[in-house]
Amino acid sequence: MKLDPRQLEVLAAIVDHGGLTEAAAALGKSQPSLSRSVSTLEQRVGAALFLPGKRPLQPTELCLRLAEEGRRIGLANAAASQTVQSYRAGRSGAVRVGGTPIFMDGVISSMLAGFQSSNPGIRIDQTYGYAVDLAERVQSGALDLAVCPIRTEMVPPGLQFDSILRGRNVIACREGHPLLQARGLTESDLKRFPWISPPEDSPLFQDMRLMLEKLGNADFRVSFSGGGLSAVLSVLTGSDALTILPYAVVFGLRKRYGIGLLSIKVDHPDRDLGLLYLPGPGRTPATLRLRNYVASQFQNLAATIQHHEKQMLWRR
């Protein structure tokens, strides 16, 4: 036998509030409509639900048991409603995020941690990749959001790209490196030390090669290559090797790992770090919330980096 769950909720309200009038007021319904619900339910179960002629209403044993089921239905409906409200507000759900390894590990991961501390209902599934691969995965629906450096004219049709940080590279070294004490650094100074090379398939590797060629150091000596960010930082801080890294990564990790920046200007890449996603109504509220959060974090970071560059880097 299938019973109408709405009638069971009405029955629970009548029992809990002690009468038709009180239940009608609590539910925002009319008393006659509740009476009809009770009559229909009694016909369906083939038994009286309240003792006849008793005032106030006195529920039968069957009524009490059905009312208990009605309460469970009410709680389930309330929980379902809360789930929908949380989803619509962007406080629950899952977001699939992809990004380039250096930025994800050096900058974005700490932002994701801050985001989840205030949005514990959102699960983040993170993967790595470079711009071309990430764009394809966003287009196919395999990713909700990508954080990557890309030239704006290379953004594939149909994708939205929001720039959040200008491409800026710096030459990094360990704190206490001999070159940090030097003034008026020249290309010959850089030739004295080995270099840590980013993975050859990364845009950062091309940046380093072009920079060193322009500085007249095309035959630079590589002491370590191919490692992830943690390996690069270990070698960098444990030796006199130099490397090229995005300014935002060095800025965010400099105090924790003891990283220094050389006061020698290099050409910045013609790429912007930004958020890549499919525009339109298909985005989930959680994706929109995360996108806005990351964008706001980078807005603050960009201003801080600019201040640090003017006040600290070029004053040495």
MOURDA-V316828 format. One record per residue. N is the residue number from 1. PHI is phi in radians with two decimals (none if undefined). Layout:
n=N phi=PHI
n=N phi=PHI
This chain:
n=1 phi=none
n=2 phi=-1.81
n=3 phi=-1.85
n=4 phi=-1.28
n=5 phi=-1.08
n=6 phi=-1.17
n=7 phi=-1.19
n=8 phi=-1.19
n=9 phi=-1.13
n=10 phi=-1.08
n=11 phi=-1.08
n=12 phi=-1.08
n=13 phi=-1.14
n=14 phi=-1.11
n=15 phi=-1.13
n=16 phi=-1.21
n=17 phi=-1.70
n=18 phi=1.50
n=19 phi=2.96
n=20 phi=-1.17
n=21 phi=-1.08
n=22 phi=-1.15
n=23 phi=-1.16
n=24 phi=-1.08
n=25 phi=-1.13
n=26 phi=-1.19
n=27 phi=-1.57
n=28 phi=1.28
n=29 phi=-2.10
n=30 phi=-1.51
n=31 phi=-1.09
n=32 phi=-1.05
n=33 phi=-1.16
n=34 phi=-1.22
n=35 phi=-1.09
n=36 phi=-1.14
n=37 phi=-1.07
n=38 phi=-1.13
n=39 phi=-1.07
n=40 phi=-1.09
n=41 phi=-1.18
n=42 phi=-1.08
n=43 phi=-1.12
n=44 phi=-1.20
n=45 phi=-1.53
n=46 phi=1.28
n=47 phi=-2.76
n=48 phi=-1.25
n=49 phi=-1.80
n=50 phi=-2.29
n=51 phi=-1.15
n=52 phi=-1.16
n=53 phi=1.32
n=54 phi=-1.74
n=55 phi=-2.29
n=56 phi=-1.16
n=57 phi=-1.04
n=58 phi=-2.09
n=59 phi=-1.25
n=60 phi=-1.36
n=61 phi=-1.07
n=62 phi=-1.09
n=63 phi=-1.06
n=64 phi=-1.12
n=65 phi=-1.21
n=66 phi=-1.20
n=67 phi=-1.11
n=68 phi=-1.08
n=69 phi=-1.15
n=70 phi=-1.10
n=71 phi=-1.12
n=72 phi=-1.07
n=73 phi=-1.11
n=74 phi=-1.09
n=75 phi=-1.16
n=76 phi=-1.13
n=77 phi=-1.12
n=78 phi=-1.13
n=79 phi=-1.16
n=80 phi=-1.12
n=81 phi=-1.11
n=82 phi=-1.14
n=83 phi=-1.09
n=84 phi=-1.15
n=85 phi=-1.10
n=86 phi=-1.12
n=87 phi=-1.13
n=88 phi=-1.12
n=89 phi=-1.43
n=90 phi=1.33
n=91 phi=-1.85
n=92 phi=-2.58
n=93 phi=2.09
n=94 phi=-2.29
n=95 phi=-2.22
n=96 phi=-1.68
n=97 phi=-2.07
n=98 phi=-2.15
n=99 phi=-2.89
n=100 phi=-1.24
n=101 phi=-0.97
n=102 phi=-1.05
n=103 phi=-1.27
n=104 phi=-1.10
n=105 phi=-1.35
n=106 phi=-1.52
n=107 phi=-2.31
n=108 phi=-1.19
n=109 phi=-1.02
n=110 phi=-1.19
n=111 phi=-1.18
n=112 phi=-1.11
n=113 phi=-1.11
n=114 phi=-1.12
n=115 phi=-1.12
n=116 phi=-1.26
n=117 phi=-1.12
n=118 phi=-1.79
n=119 phi=-2.36
n=120 phi=-1.16
n=121 phi=-1.42
n=122 phi=-1.80
n=123 phi=-1.66
n=124 phi=-1.97
n=125 phi=-1.86
n=126 phi=-1.87
n=127 phi=-2.36
n=128 phi=-1.91
n=129 phi=3.01
n=130 phi=-1.87
n=131 phi=-0.93
n=132 phi=-1.09
n=133 phi=-1.11
n=134 phi=-1.10
n=135 phi=-1.08
n=136 phi=-1.11
n=137 phi=-1.26
n=138 phi=-1.18
n=139 phi=-1.07
n=140 phi=-1.40
n=141 phi=1.55
n=142 phi=-1.33
n=143 phi=-2.21
n=144 phi=-1.53
n=145 phi=-2.70
n=146 phi=-2.16
n=147 phi=-2.05
n=148 phi=-2.73
n=149 phi=-1.46
n=150 phi=-2.74
n=151 phi=-1.30
n=152 phi=-1.05
n=153 phi=-1.30
n=154 phi=-1.66
n=155 phi=-1.17
n=156 phi=-1.08
n=157 phi=-1.02
n=158 phi=1.62
n=159 phi=-1.87
n=160 phi=-1.74
n=161 phi=-2.21
n=162 phi=-1.87
n=163 phi=-1.20
n=164 phi=-2.14
n=165 phi=-2.83
n=166 phi=-1.18
n=167 phi=-1.20
n=168 phi=-2.53
n=169 phi=-1.95
n=170 phi=-2.44
n=171 phi=-1.59
n=172 phi=-1.89
n=173 phi=-2.68
n=174 phi=-1.41
n=175 phi=-1.10
n=176 phi=1.52
n=177 phi=-1.08
n=178 phi=-0.97
n=179 phi=-1.27
n=180 phi=-1.19
n=181 phi=-1.58
n=182 phi=-1.43
n=183 phi=-2.01
n=184 phi=1.12
n=185 phi=-1.03
n=186 phi=-2.17
n=187 phi=-1.08
n=188 phi=-1.13
n=189 phi=-1.09
n=190 phi=-1.22
n=191 phi=-1.25
n=192 phi=-1.30
n=193 phi=-2.17
n=194 phi=-1.31
n=195 phi=-2.16
n=196 phi=-1.69
n=197 phi=-1.71
n=198 phi=-1.15
n=199 phi=-0.95
n=200 phi=-1.14
n=201 phi=-1.58
n=202 phi=-1.68
n=203 phi=-1.04
n=204 phi=-1.15
n=205 phi=-1.11
n=206 phi=-1.13
n=207 phi=-1.05
n=208 phi=-1.15
n=209 phi=-1.08
n=210 phi=-1.14
n=211 phi=-1.11
n=212 phi=-1.22
n=213 phi=-1.11
n=214 phi=-1.18
n=215 phi=-1.47
n=216 phi=1.39
n=217 phi=-2.15
n=218 phi=-1.15
n=219 phi=-1.75
n=220 phi=-1.10
n=221 phi=-1.64
n=222 phi=-1.75
n=223 phi=-1.79
n=224 phi=-2.72
n=225 phi=-2.62
n=226 phi=1.45
n=227 phi=-1.48
n=228 phi=-1.34
n=229 phi=-1.08
n=230 phi=-1.10
n=231 phi=-1.18
n=232 phi=-1.03
n=233 phi=-1.16
n=234 phi=-1.11
n=235 phi=-1.20
n=236 phi=-1.08
n=237 phi=-1.40
n=238 phi=-1.86
n=239 phi=-2.63
n=240 phi=-1.73
n=241 phi=-1.22
n=242 phi=-1.98
n=243 phi=-2.72
n=244 phi=-1.92
n=245 phi=-2.49
n=246 phi=-1.08
n=247 phi=-0.97
n=248 phi=-1.10
n=249 phi=-1.19
n=250 phi=-1.11
n=251 phi=-1.07
n=252 phi=-1.27
n=253 phi=-1.92
n=254 phi=-1.07
n=255 phi=-1.33
n=256 phi=-1.17
n=257 phi=-1.85
n=258 phi=1.27
n=259 phi=-1.89
n=260 phi=-1.90
n=261 phi=-2.13
n=262 phi=-1.41
n=263 phi=-1.46
n=264 phi=-2.34
n=265 phi=-1.35
n=266 phi=-2.18
n=267 phi=-1.18
n=268 phi=-1.53
n=269 phi=-1.17
n=270 phi=-1.52
n=271 phi=-2.22
n=272 phi=-2.01
n=273 phi=-1.37
n=274 phi=-2.77
n=275 phi=-1.83
n=276 phi=-2.00
n=277 phi=-2.80
n=278 phi=-1.45
n=279 phi=-1.32
n=280 phi=1.85
n=281 phi=-1.32
n=282 phi=-1.29
n=283 phi=-1.22
n=284 phi=-1.38
n=285 phi=-1.02
n=286 phi=-1.14
n=287 phi=-1.10
n=288 phi=-1.11
n=289 phi=-1.13
n=290 phi=-1.16
n=291 phi=-1.03
n=292 phi=-1.14
n=293 phi=-1.13
n=294 phi=-1.08
n=295 phi=-1.07
n=296 phi=-1.20
n=297 phi=-1.12
n=298 phi=-1.27
n=299 phi=-1.10
n=300 phi=-1.20
n=301 phi=-1.12
n=302 phi=-1.06
n=303 phi=-1.16
n=304 phi=-1.17
n=305 phi=-1.11
n=306 phi=-1.05
n=307 phi=-1.14
n=308 phi=-1.10
n=309 phi=-1.10
n=310 phi=-1.27
n=311 phi=-1.51
n=312 phi=-2.03
n=313 phi=-1.12
n=314 phi=-1.68
n=315 phi=-1.64
n=316 phi=-1.33
